[in-house]
Amino acid sequence: MAAFLLGAVLLIVQPQIVPSRPAINSNAETSSQSVQRELLKKTSQKNDFKENIHSNGSCQQLPQTIIIGVRKGGTRALLEMLSLHPDIAAAESEVHFFDWEDHYRNGLQWYINQMPFSYPHQITVEKTPAYFTSPKVPERVYNMNQSMRLLLILRDPSERVLSDYTQVFYNHMQKHKPYPSIEQFLIKNGELNVDYKAINRSLYYIHMQNWLKYFPLDHIHIVDGDKLIKNPFPEIEKVERFLKLSPQINASNFYFNKTKGFYCLRDSGRERCLHESKGRAHPQVDTRLLEKLQEYFHEPNKKFFELVGRTFDWH
């Protein structure tokens, strides 16, 4: 009898590794599972977290929500707007934990250390746009927290391509480095260069399929990035409901800045706008080339609409 009780206790206290939803051959452990075991070992002792507790009762904790993308979709604007809510604690910088191997090897304790201090009633949020298009990230996030609430903000794919190029172009200009015109990236041998990374990032249905292998659709809220730019309040209201937050953000928190050409934020009488790098003018593109780009995205967009059960006002 004593041996039976001892065995039961050992079964209860033994840490378990949560398997991913897709079927995996039990005889062949994947490298991802092996790494995950090491991550969990590093965070299995409660003592590991004591130094993260502040005297005022706040602490650093794993995020309950992640803005997973998309690059140049409006992730920074979404995070800043969401931060207006008192129950949100947002990490300031992009963490790149799940997509950068050097960071991922550091373990979950390192990830926690990158988070802001938050109170028990608050939701911790981090955003790294590269997560959406990184094939290895969905499984890693799932292994950490199967109940994770994910935010994905998308824009018209063609516009996103132009924004993607614009960001890289200005980064080179600031370093006084030459950079090719967008036509040199979009055209190859007289045809649309479908191997251009910026185009691949806009094939939303491919990346979404990967996330849906691990998370149900009702755990992924898609924010319409184009509507967020034109009229942010209704989109933020939807995010509040998705995260089950009390309705604290209102229309008065947003005002249109004519000089910048986009909405800025007003919080407790203090006004702030996004960095000057946001809202930059896109390069002029030949109309025929732009039409070719929009035509290319027609079928991929249709597949994405069918996948998520809703449509967007994209070309």
Secondary structure by P-SEA (a helix, b strand, c coil): caaaaaaaaaaaabbbbbbcccccccccccaaaaaaaaaaaacccccccccccccccbbbbcccccccccccccaaaaaaaaaccccccccccccccccccccccccaaaaaaacccccccbbbbbbbcccccccccaaaaaaacccbbbbbbbccaaaaaaaaaaaaaaaaaaacbbbbcaaaaaccccccccccaaaaaaaaaaaaaaaaaccccccbbbbaaaaaaaccaaaaaaaaaaaccccccccccccccccccbbbbbcccbbbbcccccccccccccaaaaaaaaaaaaaaaaaaaaaaccccccc
